[in-house]
């Protein structure tokens, strides 16, 4: 019996060695219940091609410094996510990349996407026009029909603008309106709350008929007309101005005027207002922006408040590069609106007394567990323009992400 078993074992080993017996390793164990010894690979005296020290020595100095910084931040990066992409816009060279194609939440750096898309699609000379329209004739100081107040979600519309509209009516000789004041909110859909917004955030109201950042333009306009001695024959109604209606008064707000608080102060209402200049519904706008940025990112709103926004660092740097190719129409107004490190906006108190001060022009982003920074700087050693995107997700404390971002920008600025 022992000889028979020995014959079987020897035969099986030979067949396996010859490639004839093809059972898997786990199957052999299971069938024969014979422990198979797996020999450890023998060490071979083959010299390493390049040691780690040699590899570090051949890397560019900037790469070595950023590598060293991220090694120092390893405790943070083991429990959070970092996406980092840096490109030299003067040469087109990629200077550094870590997870450049990972989809991550951008927070308010989403406003950079909104701004560049709006400047590209609408142009820097675009205006947000709040208008008084009518189809009715005017006779003996009387407008014989309805007057429409057509809102465009102007986030900067104030009481002074209402008084200006009324003054324009008076200048046109109108003292009586034999009809309704019709509130026209047709420029966008009826949603007043963004897709994916948290109910307990300080969210703006997405209404076309804003005054002081709140709905209620029609009622306040009616009160101002009465105060100015303009009589309204009927009350306030809702409707849409006919395409044939003519404009008899208007407030025209330059897009570039809205971009400044949107980017420098991270004003969410301004961002949503710019977003809705590009279309009537969120899906329509997202489709238009996707034609510019590609299908990878997820675009849920204009401000970055939504939980459903996802961008990649590489998408941001590509957009920043695209902006520089269109210097007059995109890059110049964008640079004028971005916060400047140690100077103004949301970067006023960051990177002071460093090479990044007054050099970094970038948009900040902050929501729970997310801190981001996207923008431009000039590298002093080369005088090259640099685009960068730093996305930190999963942060227990925002200060940790901001500190890392500042250190990266200081290194890049030198």
KACORKA-V92236 format. One record per pair of residues at least 12 apart in sequence whose ideal C-beta (glycine too) atoms are under 6 Angstrom apart, sorted by the first residue. I is the first residue (numbers start at 1). GAP is how many residues later the second one is. D is the distance in whole Angstrom. If there is no record, write none. Layout:
# KACORKA-V92236
i->I gap->GAP d->D
i->I gap->GAP d->D
This chain:
# KACORKA-V92236
i->62 gap->33 d->6
i->65 gap->346 d->5
i->66 gap->30 d->5
i->69 gap->338 d->6
i->73 gap->331 d->6
i->76 gap->324 d->6
i->80 gap->314 d->4
i->80 gap->315 d->5
i->81 gap->312 d->4
i->81 gap->313 d->5
i->82 gap->310 d->6
i->83 gap->16 d->4
i->83 gap->19 d->5
i->83 gap->21 d->5
i->83 gap->230 d->4
i->83 gap->308 d->4
i->84 gap->14 d->4
i->84 gap->306 d->5
i->85 gap->12 d->5
i->85 gap->15 d->4
i->85 gap->228 d->4
i->85 gap->229 d->5
i->85 gap->232 d->5
i->85 gap->304 d->5
i->86 gap->302 d->5
i->87 gap->230 d->5
i->87 gap->300 d->5
i->88 gap->296 d->5
i->89 gap->232 d->6
i->89 gap->235 d->6
i->89 gap->296 d->4
i->89 gap->298 d->5
i->90 gap->294 d->4
i->90 gap->295 d->6
i->100 gap->213 d->5
i->100 gap->214 d->4
i->101 gap->211 d->5
i->101 gap->213 d->6
i->103 gap->207 d->4
i->103 gap->209 d->6
i->104 gap->287 d->4
i->104 gap->289 d->5
i->105 gap->265 d->5
i->105 gap->288 d->6
i->106 gap->198 d->6
i->106 gap->203 d->6
i->106 gap->205 d->4
i->106 gap->259 d->6
i->106 gap->266 d->6
i->107 gap->197 d->5
i->107 gap->258 d->3
i->107 gap->259 d->6
i->107 gap->260 d->5
i->107 gap->263 d->5
i->107 gap->265 d->5
i->108 gap->158 d->5
i->108 gap->196 d->4
i->108 gap->257 d->4
i->109 gap->254 d->5
i->109 gap->256 d->4
i->109 gap->263 d->4
i->109 gap->265 d->4
i->110 gap->194 d->3
i->110 gap->199 d->5
i->111 gap->151 d->6
i->111 gap->152 d->6
i->111 gap->160 d->5
i->111 gap->252 d->6
i->112 gap->251 d->5
i->112 gap->262 d->5
i->114 gap->157 d->6
i->114 gap->160 d->6
i->114 gap->161 d->5
i->114 gap->188 d->4
i->115 gap->144 d->6
i->115 gap->219 d->6
i->116 gap->203 d->5
i->116 gap->207 d->5
i->116 gap->214 d->6
i->117 gap->172 d->5
i->117 gap->175 d->6
i->118 gap->156 d->5
i->119 gap->211 d->4
i->121 gap->157 d->6
i->124 gap->132 d->6
i->124 gap->205 d->5
i->124 gap->209 d->5
i->126 gap->129 d->4
i->127 gap->125 d->4
i->127 gap->126 d->6
i->127 gap->127 d->6
i->128 gap->24 d->5
i->128 gap->26 d->5
i->128 gap->125 d->4
i->129 gap->23 d->6
i->129 gap->121 d->5
i->129 gap->123 d->5
i->130 gap->21 d->6
i->130 gap->22 d->6
i->130 gap->24 d->5
i->130 gap->121 d->5
i->131 gap->19 d->5
i->131 gap->116 d->5
i->131 gap->119 d->5
i->132 gap->15 d->6
i->132 gap->17 d->6
i->132 gap->33 d->6
i->132 gap->116 d->5
i->132 gap->117 d->4
i->133 gap->15 d->4
i->133 gap->17 d->6
i->133 gap->108 d->5
i->133 gap->112 d->4
i->133 gap->114 d->6
i->134 gap->13 d->5
i->134 gap->114 d->6
i->135 gap->107 d->6
i->135 gap->109 d->6
i->135 gap->110 d->5
i->141 gap->32 d->5
i->141 gap->34 d->4
i->142 gap->34 d->4
i->143 gap->31 d->5
i->143 gap->34 d->5
i->144 gap->34 d->5
i->145 gap->34 d->5
i->146 gap->33 d->4
i->146 gap->34 d->5
i->146 gap->36 d->5
i->147 gap->30 d->5
i->147 gap->34 d->6
i->148 gap->34 d->5
i->148 gap->36 d->5
i->148 gap->93 d->4
i->149 gap->34 d->6
i->149 gap->69 d->6
i->149 gap->72 d->6
i->150 gap->34 d->4
i->150 gap->91 d->5
i->151 gap->57 d->4
i->151 gap->58 d->4
i->151 gap->66 d->6
i->152 gap->35 d->5
i->153 gap->55 d->5
i->153 gap->120 d->5
i->153 gap->123 d->6
i->154 gap->99 d->5
i->155 gap->114 d->4
i->155 gap->115 d->5
i->155 gap->118 d->4
i->156 gap->97 d->6
i->157 gap->53 d->6
i->157 gap->54 d->5
i->158 gap->54 d->6
i->161 gap->90 d->5
i->162 gap->58 d->6
i->162 gap->59 d->6
i->162 gap->62 d->5
i->165 gap->84 d->5
i->166 gap->58 d->5
i->166 gap->59 d->6
i->166 gap->62 d->5
i->168 gap->81 d->4
i->169 gap->80 d->6
i->172 gap->76 d->6
i->175 gap->55 d->6
i->176 gap->55 d->5
i->177 gap->55 d->5
i->177 gap->56 d->6
i->178 gap->55 d->4
i->179 gap->54 d->6
i->179 gap->55 d->6
i->180 gap->54 d->5
i->180 gap->57 d->4
i->181 gap->41 d->6
i->181 gap->51 d->6
i->181 gap->55 d->5
i->182 gap->55 d->5
i->182 gap->57 d->4
i->183 gap->26 d->6
i->183 gap->35 d->4
i->183 gap->55 d->5
i->184 gap->56 d->5
i->184 gap->57 d->5
i->185 gap->23 d->4
i->185 gap->24 d->6
i->186 gap->54 d->4
i->187 gap->21 d->5
i->188 gap->20 d->6
i->188 gap->88 d->5
i->188 gap->92 d->5
i->189 gap->92 d->5
i->192 gap->13 d->5
i->192 gap->14 d->5
i->192 gap->15 d->6
i->194 gap->107 d->5
i->194 gap->111 d->6
i->194 gap->112 d->6
i->195 gap->87 d->6
i->195 gap->105 d->5
i->195 gap->111 d->6
i->196 gap->104 d->5
i->196 gap->110 d->3
i->196 gap->111 d->4
i->196 gap->112 d->4
i->197 gap->108 d->5
i->197 gap->109 d->6
i->204 gap->64 d->5
i->204 gap->65 d->4
i->206 gap->66 d->6
i->213 gap->56 d->6
i->218 gap->18 d->5
i->256 gap->77 d->5
i->258 gap->12 d->5
i->258 gap->16 d->6
i->259 gap->78 d->4
i->260 gap->77 d->5
i->263 gap->74 d->4
i->263 gap->75 d->5
i->263 gap->100 d->6
i->264 gap->75 d->5
i->264 gap->81 d->3
i->265 gap->80 d->6
i->266 gap->80 d->5
i->268 gap->35 d->4
i->268 gap->37 d->6
i->271 gap->31 d->4
i->271 gap->32 d->4
i->272 gap->30 d->5
i->272 gap->31 d->5
i->275 gap->27 d->3
i->286 gap->13 d->4
i->293 gap->22 d->6
i->297 gap->14 d->5
i->297 gap->18 d->5
i->298 gap->12 d->4
i->313 gap->76 d->4
i->313 gap->78 d->6
i->316 gap->58 d->5
i->316 gap->73 d->4
i->317 gap->70 d->5
i->317 gap->72 d->5
i->320 gap->67 d->4
i->321 gap->66 d->6
i->335 gap->26 d->6
i->338 gap->23 d->4
i->338 gap->37 d->6
i->340 gap->21 d->6
i->341 gap->15 d->5
i->341 gap->16 d->5
i->341 gap->19 d->4
i->342 gap->15 d->4
i->343 gap->15 d->6
i->346 gap->18 d->4
i->350 gap->56 d->6
i->351 gap->55 d->5
i->354 gap->56 d->5
i->355 gap->25 d->6
i->355 gap->55 d->6
i->355 gap->58 d->4
i->355 gap->59 d->5
i->356 gap->53 d->4
i->356 gap->54 d->5
i->356 gap->57 d->4
i->359 gap->18 d->5
i->359 gap->19 d->6
i->359 gap->54 d->5
i->360 gap->17 d->5
i->360 gap->49 d->5
i->361 gap->14 d->5
i->361 gap->15 d->5
i->362 gap->12 d->6
i->362 gap->13 d->3
i->363 gap->12 d->6
i->366 gap->32 d->6
i->369 gap->25 d->6
i->369 gap->26 d->5
i->370 gap->23 d->5
i->371 gap->21 d->5
i->371 gap->24 d->6
i->371 gap->27 d->5
i->371 gap->30 d->3
i->371 gap->31 d->6
i->372 gap->19 d->5
i->373 gap->17 d->5
i->373 gap->32 d->4
i->374 gap->15 d->5
i->377 gap->35 d->6
i->377 gap->36 d->5
i->380 gap->34 d->6
i->386 gap->26 d->6
i->390 gap->15 d->5
i->390 gap->18 d->6
